[in-house]
Amino acid sequence: MDSQNMSYKAGQAKGEAQEKTNTMMDKASNAAQSAQESLQQVGNQMQAKAQEAAEAVKNATGMNNNK
């Protein structure tokens, strides 16, 4: 194999490795974004449940009377 052919193959391998790296980085970024969105949804649900519980306590103790 001559040096020009070896150089070509090395460049080709480097390009393929870079493409695979970019693909993996995109997948990791998408997974992180999805996890962040899921956590935000869970946080919103927990906040809503805490507000409901606080209202229930106020109602049960008569502290929520609007007079």
mmCIF file of the N, C-alpha and C atoms, coordinates in Angstrom:
data_MODEL
# 
_entry.id   MODEL 
# 
loop_
_atom_site.group_PDB 
_atom_site.id 
_atom_site.type_symbol 
_atom_site.label_atom_id 
_atom_site.label_alt_id 
_atom_site.label_comp_id 
_atom_site.label_asym_id 
_atom_site.label_entity_id 
_atom_site.label_seq_id 
_atom_site.pdbx_PDB_ins_code 
_atom_site.Cartn_x 
_atom_site.Cartn_y 
_atom_site.Cartn_z 
_atom_site.occupancy 
_atom_site.B_iso_or_equiv 
_atom_site.pdbx_formal_charge 
_atom_site.auth_seq_id 
_atom_site.auth_comp_id 
_atom_site.auth_asym_id 
_atom_site.auth_atom_id 
_atom_site.pdbx_PDB_model_num 
ATOM 1   N N  . MET A 1 1  ? 0.860   -1.168 0.000  1.00 0.00 ? 1  MET A N  1 
ATOM 2   C CA . MET A 1 1  ? 0.000   0.000  0.000  1.00 0.00 ? 1  MET A CA 1 
ATOM 3   C C  . MET A 1 1  ? 0.906   1.230  0.000  1.00 0.00 ? 1  MET A C  1 
ATOM 4   N N  . ASP A 1 2  ? 0.695   2.128  -0.942 1.00 0.00 ? 2  ASP A N  1 
ATOM 5   C CA . ASP A 1 2  ? 1.550   3.316  -0.993 1.00 0.00 ? 2  ASP A CA 1 
ATOM 6   C C  . ASP A 1 2  ? 1.099   4.361  0.030  1.00 0.00 ? 2  ASP A C  1 
ATOM 7   N N  . SER A 1 3  ? 1.957   5.340  0.273  1.00 0.00 ? 3  SER A N  1 
ATOM 8   C CA . SER A 1 3  ? 1.696   6.313  1.333  1.00 0.00 ? 3  SER A CA 1 
ATOM 9   C C  . SER A 1 3  ? 0.479   7.182  1.026  1.00 0.00 ? 3  SER A C  1 
ATOM 10  N N  . GLN A 1 4  ? 0.206   7.439  -0.256 1.00 0.00 ? 4  GLN A N  1 
ATOM 11  C CA . GLN A 1 4  ? -0.965  8.250  -0.603 1.00 0.00 ? 4  GLN A CA 1 
ATOM 12  C C  . GLN A 1 4  ? -2.253  7.511  -0.250 1.00 0.00 ? 4  GLN A C  1 
ATOM 13  N N  . ASN A 1 5  ? -2.275  6.221  -0.540 1.00 0.00 ? 5  ASN A N  1 
ATOM 14  C CA . ASN A 1 5  ? -3.444  5.396  -0.222 1.00 0.00 ? 5  ASN A CA 1 
ATOM 15  C C  . ASN A 1 5  ? -3.618  5.286  1.295  1.00 0.00 ? 5  ASN A C  1 
ATOM 16  N N  . MET A 1 6  ? -2.510  5.110  2.008  1.00 0.00 ? 6  MET A N  1 
ATOM 17  C CA . MET A 1 6  ? -2.575  5.014  3.465  1.00 0.00 ? 6  MET A CA 1 
ATOM 18  C C  . MET A 1 6  ? -3.073  6.332  4.060  1.00 0.00 ? 6  MET A C  1 
ATOM 19  N N  . SER A 1 7  ? -2.619  7.442  3.516  1.00 0.00 ? 7  SER A N  1 
ATOM 20  C CA . SER A 1 7  ? -3.039  8.759  3.986  1.00 0.00 ? 7  SER A CA 1 
ATOM 21  C C  . SER A 1 7  ? -4.535  8.957  3.744  1.00 0.00 ? 7  SER A C  1 
ATOM 22  N N  . TYR A 1 8  ? -4.992  8.524  2.575  1.00 0.00 ? 8  TYR A N  1 
ATOM 23  C CA . TYR A 1 8  ? -6.410  8.624  2.238  1.00 0.00 ? 8  TYR A CA 1 
ATOM 24  C C  . TYR A 1 8  ? -7.255  7.813  3.224  1.00 0.00 ? 8  TYR A C  1 
ATOM 25  N N  . LYS A 1 9  ? -6.836  6.583  3.477  1.00 0.00 ? 9  LYS A N  1 
ATOM 26  C CA . LYS A 1 9  ? -7.586  5.717  4.392  1.00 0.00 ? 9  LYS A CA 1 
ATOM 27  C C  . LYS A 1 9  ? -7.578  6.266  5.817  1.00 0.00 ? 9  LYS A C  1 
ATOM 28  N N  . ALA A 1 10 ? -6.460  6.844  6.221  1.00 0.00 ? 10 ALA A N  1 
ATOM 29  C CA . ALA A 1 10 ? -6.378  7.447  7.554  1.00 0.00 ? 10 ALA A CA 1 
ATOM 30  C C  . ALA A 1 10 ? -7.332  8.635  7.654  1.00 0.00 ? 10 ALA A C  1 
ATOM 31  N N  . GLY A 1 11 ? -7.390  9.450  6.627  1.00 0.00 ? 11 GLY A N  1 
ATOM 32  C CA . GLY A 1 11 ? -8.317  10.584 6.607  1.00 0.00 ? 11 GLY A CA 1 
ATOM 33  C C  . GLY A 1 11 ? -9.759  10.133 6.622  1.00 0.00 ? 11 GLY A C  1 
ATOM 34  N N  . GLN A 1 12 ? -10.021 9.068  5.894  1.00 0.00 ? 12 GLN A N  1 
ATOM 35  C CA . GLN A 1 12 ? -11.365 8.517  5.850  1.00 0.00 ? 12 GLN A CA 1 
ATOM 36  C C  . GLN A 1 12 ? -11.767 7.985  7.234  1.00 0.00 ? 12 GLN A C  1 
ATOM 37  N N  . ALA A 1 13 ? -10.877 7.288  7.892  1.00 0.00 ? 13 ALA A N  1 
ATOM 38  C CA . ALA A 1 13 ? -11.152 6.751  9.232  1.00 0.00 ? 13 ALA A CA 1 
ATOM 39  C C  . ALA A 1 13 ? -11.366 7.892  10.225 1.00 0.00 ? 13 ALA A C  1 
ATOM 40  N N  . LYS A 1 14 ? -10.566 8.944  10.100 1.00 0.00 ? 14 LYS A N  1 
ATOM 41  C CA . LYS A 1 14 ? -10.715 10.099 10.994 1.00 0.00 ? 14 LYS A CA 1 
ATOM 42  C C  . LYS A 1 14 ? -12.089 10.739 10.799 1.00 0.00 ? 14 LYS A C  1 
ATOM 43  N N  . GLY A 1 15 ? -12.507 10.908 9.562  1.00 0.00 ? 15 GLY A N  1 
ATOM 44  C CA . GLY A 1 15 ? -13.822 11.493 9.265  1.00 0.00 ? 15 GLY A CA 1 
ATOM 45  C C  . GLY A 1 15 ? -14.953 10.654 9.823  1.00 0.00 ? 15 GLY A C  1 
ATOM 46  N N  . GLU A 1 16 ? -14.843 9.345  9.686  1.00 0.00 ? 16 GLU A N  1 
ATOM 47  C CA . GLU A 1 16 ? -15.878 8.452  10.216 1.00 0.00 ? 16 GLU A CA 1 
ATOM 48  C C  . GLU A 1 16 ? -15.922 8.521  11.739 1.00 0.00 ? 16 GLU A C  1 
ATOM 49  N N  . ALA A 1 17 ? -14.769 8.595  12.370 1.00 0.00 ? 17 ALA A N  1 
ATOM 50  C CA . ALA A 1 17 ? -14.718 8.689  13.829 1.00 0.00 ? 17 ALA A CA 1 
ATOM 51  C C  . ALA A 1 17 ? -15.336 10.000 14.301 1.00 0.00 ? 17 ALA A C  1 
ATOM 52  N N  . GLN A 1 18 ? -15.060 11.089 13.588 1.00 0.00 ? 18 GLN A N  1 
ATOM 53  C CA . GLN A 1 18 ? -15.650 12.377 13.955 1.00 0.00 ? 18 GLN A CA 1 
ATOM 54  C C  . GLN A 1 18 ? -17.156 12.341 13.810 1.00 0.00 ? 18 GLN A C  1 
ATOM 55  N N  . GLU A 1 19 ? -17.642 11.723 12.751 1.00 0.00 ? 19 GLU A N  1 
ATOM 56  C CA . GLU A 1 19 ? -19.086 11.633 12.525 1.00 0.00 ? 19 GLU A CA 1 
ATOM 57  C C  . GLU A 1 19 ? -19.755 10.808 13.630 1.00 0.00 ? 19 GLU A C  1 
ATOM 58  N N  . LYS A 1 20 ? -19.122 9.713  14.014 1.00 0.00 ? 20 LYS A N  1 
ATOM 59  C CA . LYS A 1 20 ? -19.669 8.887  15.095 1.00 0.00 ? 20 LYS A CA 1 
ATOM 60  C C  . LYS A 1 20 ? -19.677 9.667  16.406 1.00 0.00 ? 20 LYS A C  1 
ATOM 61  N N  . THR A 1 21 ? -18.625 10.427 16.649 1.00 0.00 ? 21 THR A N  1 
ATOM 62  C CA . THR A 1 21 ? -18.555 11.247 17.860 1.00 0.00 ? 21 THR A CA 1 
ATOM 63  C C  . THR A 1 21 ? -19.669 12.281 17.860 1.00 0.00 ? 21 THR A C  1 
ATOM 64  N N  . ASN A 1 22 ? -19.870 12.945 16.729 1.00 0.00 ? 22 ASN A N  1 
ATOM 65  C CA . ASN A 1 22 ? -20.940 13.944 16.630 1.00 0.00 ? 22 ASN A CA 1 
ATOM 66  C C  . ASN A 1 22 ? -22.310 13.318 16.864 1.00 0.00 ? 22 ASN A C  1 
ATOM 67  N N  . THR A 1 23 ? -22.524 12.142 16.305 1.00 0.00 ? 23 THR A N  1 
ATOM 68  C CA . THR A 1 23 ? -23.792 11.446 16.492 1.00 0.00 ? 23 THR A CA 1 
ATOM 69  C C  . THR A 1 23 ? -24.023 11.110 17.961 1.00 0.00 ? 23 THR A C  1 
ATOM 70  N N  . MET A 1 24 ? -22.985 10.608 18.622 1.00 0.00 ? 24 MET A N  1 
ATOM 71  C CA . MET A 1 24 ? -23.111 10.266 20.043 1.00 0.00 ? 24 MET A CA 1 
ATOM 72  C C  . MET A 1 24 ? -23.351 11.513 20.892 1.00 0.00 ? 24 MET A C  1 
ATOM 73  N N  . MET A 1 25 ? -22.681 12.615 20.549 1.00 0.00 ? 25 MET A N  1 
ATOM 74  C CA . MET A 1 25 ? -22.876 13.861 21.291 1.00 0.00 ? 25 MET A CA 1 
ATOM 75  C C  . MET A 1 25 ? -24.304 14.376 21.110 1.00 0.00 ? 25 MET A C  1 
ATOM 76  N N  . ASP A 1 26 ? -24.841 14.265 19.909 1.00 0.00 ? 26 ASP A N  1 
ATOM 77  C CA . ASP A 1 26 ? -26.233 14.672 19.666 1.00 0.00 ? 26 ASP A CA 1 
ATOM 78  C C  . ASP A 1 26 ? -27.200 13.823 20.475 1.00 0.00 ? 26 ASP A C  1 
ATOM 79  N N  . LYS A 1 27 ? -26.954 12.514 20.508 1.00 0.00 ? 27 LYS A N  1 
ATOM 80  C CA . LYS A 1 27 ? -27.819 11.619 21.278 1.00 0.00 ? 27 LYS A CA 1 
ATOM 81  C C  . LYS A 1 27 ? -27.751 11.951 22.767 1.00 0.00 ? 27 LYS A C  1 
ATOM 82  N N  . ALA A 1 28 ? -26.549 12.216 23.269 1.00 0.00 ? 28 ALA A N  1 
ATOM 83  C CA . ALA A 1 28 ? -26.393 12.565 24.679 1.00 0.00 ? 28 ALA A CA 1 
ATOM 84  C C  . ALA A 1 28 ? -27.093 13.877 24.993 1.00 0.00 ? 28 ALA A C  1 
ATOM 85  N N  . SER A 1 29 ? -26.975 14.838 24.100 1.00 0.00 ? 29 SER A N  1 
ATOM 86  C CA . SER A 1 29 ? -27.630 16.134 24.293 1.00 0.00 ? 29 SER A CA 1 
ATOM 87  C C  . SER A 1 29 ? -29.144 15.971 24.296 1.00 0.00 ? 29 SER A C  1 
ATOM 88  N N  . ASN A 1 30 ? -29.661 15.173 23.387 1.00 0.00 ? 30 ASN A N  1 
ATOM 89  C CA . ASN A 1 30 ? -31.111 14.927 23.333 1.00 0.00 ? 30 ASN A CA 1 
ATOM 90  C C  . ASN A 1 30 ? -31.597 14.221 24.591 1.00 0.00 ? 30 ASN A C  1 
ATOM 91  N N  . ALA A 1 31 ? -30.823 13.273 25.078 1.00 0.00 ? 31 ALA A N  1 
ATOM 92  C CA . ALA A 1 31 ? -31.201 12.563 26.305 1.00 0.00 ? 31 ALA A CA 1 
ATOM 93  C C  . ALA A 1 31 ? -31.199 13.512 27.498 1.00 0.00 ? 31 ALA A C  1 
ATOM 94  N N  . ALA A 1 32 ? -30.211 14.391 27.563 1.00 0.00 ? 32 ALA A N  1 
ATOM 95  C CA . ALA A 1 32 ? -30.148 15.356 28.660 1.00 0.00 ? 32 ALA A CA 1 
ATOM 96  C C  . ALA A 1 32 ? -31.329 16.317 28.600 1.00 0.00 ? 32 ALA A C  1 
ATOM 97  N N  . GLN A 1 33 ? -31.686 16.770 27.416 1.00 0.00 ? 33 GLN A N  1 
ATOM 98  C CA . GLN A 1 33 ? -32.827 17.674 27.256 1.00 0.00 ? 33 GLN A CA 1 
ATOM 99  C C  . GLN A 1 33 ? -34.118 16.985 27.667 1.00 0.00 ? 33 GLN A C  1 
ATOM 100 N N  . SER A 1 34 ? -34.273 15.745 27.277 1.00 0.00 ? 34 SER A N  1 
ATOM 101 C CA . SER A 1 34 ? -35.464 14.984 27.634 1.00 0.00 ? 34 SER A CA 1 
ATOM 102 C C  . SER A 1 34 ? -35.556 14.794 29.143 1.00 0.00 ? 34 SER A C  1 
ATOM 103 N N  . ALA A 1 35 ? -34.435 14.479 29.773 1.00 0.00 ? 35 ALA A N  1 
ATOM 104 C CA . ALA A 1 35 ? -34.415 14.311 31.229 1.00 0.00 ? 35 ALA A CA 1 
ATOM 105 C C  . ALA A 1 35 ? -34.771 15.615 31.928 1.00 0.00 ? 35 ALA A C  1 
ATOM 106 N N  . GLN A 1 36 ? -34.250 16.724 31.423 1.00 0.00 ? 36 GLN A N  1 
ATOM 107 C CA . GLN A 1 36 ? -34.544 18.026 32.019 1.00 0.00 ? 36 GLN A CA 1 
ATOM 108 C C  . GLN A 1 36 ? -36.037 18.333 31.911 1.00 0.00 ? 36 GLN A C  1 
ATOM 109 N N  . GLU A 1 37 ? -36.631 18.065 30.771 1.00 0.00 ? 37 GLU A N  1 
ATOM 110 C CA . GLU A 1 37 ? -38.060 18.308 30.585 1.00 0.00 ? 37 GLU A CA 1 
ATOM 111 C C  . GLU A 1 37 ? -38.888 17.422 31.508 1.00 0.00 ? 37 GLU A C  1 
ATOM 112 N N  . SER A 1 38 ? -38.478 16.174 31.661 1.00 0.00 ? 38 SER A N  1 
ATOM 113 C CA . SER A 1 38 ? -39.192 15.262 32.557 1.00 0.00 ? 38 SER A CA 1 
ATOM 114 C C  . SER A 1 38 ? -39.123 15.741 33.997 1.00 0.00 ? 38 SER A C  1 
ATOM 115 N N  . LEU A 1 39 ? -37.954 16.183 34.414 1.00 0.00 ? 39 LEU A N  1 
ATOM 116 C CA . LEU A 1 39 ? -37.802 16.687 35.784 1.00 0.00 ? 39 LEU A CA 1 
ATOM 117 C C  . LEU A 1 39 ? -38.623 17.942 35.998 1.00 0.00 ? 39 LEU A C  1 
ATOM 118 N N  . GLN A 1 40 ? -38.704 18.791 34.994 1.00 0.00 ? 40 GLN A N  1 
ATOM 119 C CA . GLN A 1 40 ? -39.522 20.000 35.108 1.00 0.00 ? 40 GLN A CA 1 
ATOM 120 C C  . GLN A 1 40 ? -40.988 19.634 35.289 1.00 0.00 ? 40 GLN A C  1 
ATOM 121 N N  . GLN A 1 41 ? -41.453 18.642 34.539 1.00 0.00 ? 41 GLN A N  1 
ATOM 122 C CA . GLN A 1 41 ? -42.839 18.196 34.663 1.00 0.00 ? 41 GLN A CA 1 
ATOM 123 C C  . GLN A 1 41 ? -43.103 17.633 36.056 1.00 0.00 ? 41 GLN A C  1 
ATOM 124 N N  . VAL A 1 42 ? -42.178 16.828 36.553 1.00 0.00 ? 42 VAL A N  1 
ATOM 125 C CA . VAL A 1 42 ? -42.329 16.254 37.893 1.00 0.00 ? 42 VAL A CA 1 
ATOM 126 C C  . VAL A 1 42 ? -42.363 17.370 38.936 1.00 0.00 ? 42 VAL A C  1 
ATOM 127 N N  . GLY A 1 43 ? -41.479 18.341 38.789 1.00 0.00 ? 43 GLY A N  1 
ATOM 128 C CA . GLY A 1 43 ? -41.454 19.466 39.716 1.00 0.00 ? 43 GLY A CA 1 
ATOM 129 C C  . GLY A 1 43 ? -42.762 20.230 39.713 1.00 0.00 ? 43 GLY A C  1 
ATOM 130 N N  . ASN A 1 44 ? -43.314 20.466 38.534 1.00 0.00 ? 44 ASN A N  1 
ATOM 131 C CA . ASN A 1 44 ? -44.602 21.164 38.437 1.00 0.00 ? 44 ASN A CA 1 
ATOM 132 C C  . ASN A 1 44 ? -45.719 20.360 39.077 1.00 0.00 ? 44 ASN A C  1 
ATOM 133 N N  . GLN A 1 45 ? -45.708 19.049 38.884 1.00 0.00 ? 45 GLN A N  1 
ATOM 134 C CA . GLN A 1 45 ? -46.727 18.194 39.485 1.00 0.00 ? 45 GLN A CA 1 
ATOM 135 C C  . GLN A 1 45 ? -46.614 18.202 41.001 1.00 0.00 ? 45 GLN A C  1 
ATOM 136 N N  . MET A 1 46 ? -45.382 18.155 41.502 1.00 0.00 ? 46 MET A N  1 
ATOM 137 C CA . MET A 1 46 ? -45.180 18.169 42.953 1.00 0.00 ? 46 MET A CA 1 
ATOM 138 C C  . MET A 1 46 ? -45.643 19.504 43.542 1.00 0.00 ? 46 MET A C  1 
ATOM 139 N N  . GLN A 1 47 ? -45.354 20.590 42.855 1.00 0.00 ? 47 GLN A N  1 
ATOM 140 C CA . GLN A 1 47 ? -45.773 21.899 43.336 1.00 0.00 ? 47 GLN A CA 1 
ATOM 141 C C  . GLN A 1 47 ? -47.296 21.985 43.382 1.00 0.00 ? 47 GLN A C  1 
ATOM 142 N N  . ALA A 1 48 ? -47.965 21.481 42.346 1.00 0.00 ? 48 ALA A N  1 
ATOM 143 C CA . ALA A 1 48 ? -49.429 21.505 42.311 1.00 0.00 ? 48 ALA A CA 1 
ATOM 144 C C  . ALA A 1 48 ? -50.010 20.667 43.442 1.00 0.00 ? 48 ALA A C  1 
ATOM 145 N N  . LYS A 1 49 ? -49.428 19.498 43.696 1.00 0.00 ? 49 LYS A N  1 
ATOM 146 C CA . LYS A 1 49 ? -49.919 18.640 44.783 1.00 0.00 ? 49 LYS A CA 1 
ATOM 147 C C  . LYS A 1 49 ? -49.707 19.301 46.139 1.00 0.00 ? 49 LYS A C  1 
ATOM 148 N N  . ALA A 1 50 ? -48.581 19.975 46.319 1.00 0.00 ? 50 ALA A N  1 
ATOM 149 C CA . ALA A 1 50 ? -48.320 20.665 47.586 1.00 0.00 ? 50 ALA A CA 1 
ATOM 150 C C  . ALA A 1 50 ? -49.321 21.795 47.790 1.00 0.00 ? 50 ALA A C  1 
ATOM 151 N N  . GLN A 1 51 ? -49.649 22.519 46.734 1.00 0.00 ? 51 GLN A N  1 
ATOM 152 C CA . GLN A 1 51 ? -50.641 23.582 46.844 1.00 0.00 ? 51 GLN A CA 1 
ATOM 153 C C  . GLN A 1 51 ? -52.014 23.015 47.184 1.00 0.00 ? 51 GLN A C  1 
ATOM 154 N N  . GLU A 1 52 ? -52.365 21.897 46.548 1.00 0.00 ? 52 GLU A N  1 
ATOM 155 C CA . GLU A 1 52 ? -53.645 21.241 46.854 1.00 0.00 ? 52 GLU A CA 1 
ATOM 156 C C  . GLU A 1 52 ? -53.689 20.806 48.309 1.00 0.00 ? 52 GLU A C  1 
ATOM 157 N N  . ALA A 1 53 ? -52.588 20.240 48.790 1.00 0.00 ? 53 ALA A N  1 
ATOM 158 C CA . ALA A 1 53 ? -52.536 19.794 50.182 1.00 0.00 ? 53 ALA A CA 1 
ATOM 159 C C  . ALA A 1 53 ? -52.656 20.973 51.139 1.00 0.00 ? 53 ALA A C  1 
ATOM 160 N N  . ALA A 1 54 ? -51.996 22.074 50.823 1.00 0.00 ? 54 ALA A N  1 
ATOM 161 C CA . ALA A 1 54 ? -52.083 23.259 51.680 1.00 0.00 ? 54 ALA A CA 1 
ATOM 162 C C  . ALA A 1 54 ? -53.512 23.792 51.708 1.00 0.00 ? 54 ALA A C  1 
ATOM 163 N N  . GLU A 1 55 ? -54.172 23.815 50.565 1.00 0.00 ? 55 GLU A N  1 
ATOM 164 C CA . GLU A 1 55 ? -55.571 24.258 50.515 1.00 0.00 ? 55 GLU A CA 1 
ATOM 165 C C  . GLU A 1 55 ? -56.473 23.322 51.311 1.00 0.00 ? 55 GLU A C  1 
ATOM 166 N N  . ALA A 1 56 ? -56.210 22.025 51.222 1.00 0.00 ? 56 ALA A N  1 
ATOM 167 C CA . ALA A 1 56 ? -57.011 21.053 51.976 1.00 0.00 ? 56 ALA A CA 1 
ATOM 168 C C  . ALA A 1 56 ? -56.855 21.272 53.474 1.00 0.00 ? 56 ALA A C  1 
ATOM 169 N N  . VAL A 1 57 ? -55.645 21.549 53.915 1.00 0.00 ? 57 VAL A N  1 
ATOM 170 C CA . VAL A 1 57 ? -55.406 21.820 55.346 1.00 0.00 ? 57 VAL A CA 1 
ATOM 171 C C  . VAL A 1 57 ? -56.127 23.096 55.756 1.00 0.00 ? 57 VAL A C  1 
ATOM 172 N N  . LYS A 1 58 ? -56.022 24.136 54.933 1.00 0.00 ? 58 LYS A N  1 
ATOM 173 C CA . LYS A 1 58 ? -56.714 25.384 55.248 1.00 0.00 ? 58 LYS A CA 1 
ATOM 174 C C  . LYS A 1 58 ? -58.216 25.170 55.345 1.00 0.00 ? 58 LYS A C  1 
ATOM 175 N N  . ASN A 1 59 ? -58.772 24.416 54.394 1.00 0.00 ? 59 ASN A N  1 
ATOM 176 C CA . ASN A 1 59 ? -60.201 24.129 54.416 1.00 0.00 ? 59 ASN A CA 1 
ATOM 177 C C  . ASN A 1 59 ? -60.590 23.322 55.642 1.00 0.00 ? 59 ASN A C  1 
ATOM 178 N N  . ALA A 1 60 ? -59.786 22.335 55.985 1.00 0.00 ? 60 ALA A N  1 
ATOM 179 C CA . ALA A 1 60 ? -60.096 21.466 57.126 1.00 0.00 ? 60 ALA A CA 1 
ATOM 180 C C  . ALA A 1 60 ? -60.009 22.219 58.446 1.00 0.00 ? 60 ALA A C  1 
ATOM 181 N N  . THR A 1 61 ? -59.135 23.207 58.523 1.00 0.00 ? 61 THR A N  1 
ATOM 182 C CA . THR A 1 61 ? -58.957 23.931 59.794 1.00 0.00 ? 61 THR A CA 1 
ATOM 183 C C  . THR A 1 61 ? -59.747 25.237 59.822 1.00 0.00 ? 61 THR A C  1 
ATOM 184 N N  . GLY A 1 62 ? -60.486 25.531 58.755 1.00 0.00 ? 62 GLY A N  1 
ATOM 185 C CA . GLY A 1 62 ? -61.283 26.755 58.708 1.00 0.00 ? 62 GLY A CA 1 
ATOM 186 C C  . GLY A 1 62 ? -60.471 28.005 58.439 1.00 0.00 ? 62 GLY A C  1 
ATOM 187 N N  . MET A 1 63 ? -59.257 27.860 58.015 1.00 0.00 ? 63 MET A N  1 
ATOM 188 C CA . MET A 1 63 ? -58.414 29.023 57.757 1.00 0.00 ? 63 MET A CA 1 
ATOM 189 C C  . MET A 1 63 ? -58.623 29.603 56.360 1.00 0.00 ? 63 MET A C  1 
ATOM 190 N N  . ASN A 1 64 ? -59.478 28.986 55.581 1.00 0.00 ? 64 ASN A N  1 
ATOM 191 C CA . ASN A 1 64 ? -59.672 29.419 54.198 1.00 0.00 ? 64 ASN A CA 1 
ATOM 192 C C  . ASN A 1 64 ? -61.031 30.091 54.025 1.00 0.00 ? 64 ASN A C  1 
ATOM 193 N N  . ASN A 1 65 ? -61.613 30.580 55.124 1.00 0.00 ? 65 ASN A N  1 
ATOM 194 C CA . ASN A 1 65 ? -62.909 31.250 55.036 1.00 0.00 ? 65 ASN A CA 1 
ATOM 195 C C  . ASN A 1 65 ? -62.726 32.638 54.446 1.00 0.00 ? 65 ASN A C  1 
ATOM 196 N N  . ASN A 1 66 ? -63.467 32.908 53.407 1.00 0.00 ? 66 ASN A N  1 
ATOM 197 C CA . ASN A 1 66 ? -63.412 34.212 52.766 1.00 0.00 ? 66 ASN A CA 1 
ATOM 198 C C  . ASN A 1 66 ? -64.563 35.084 53.274 1.00 0.00 ? 66 ASN A C  1 
ATOM 199 N N  . LYS A 1 67 ? -64.330 35.788 54.351 1.00 0.00 ? 67 LYS A N  1 
ATOM 200 C CA . LYS A 1 67 ? -65.394 36.626 54.949 1.00 0.00 ? 67 LYS A CA 1 
ATOM 201 C C  . LYS A 1 67 ? -65.110 38.073 54.687 1.00 0.00 ? 67 LYS A C  1 
# 
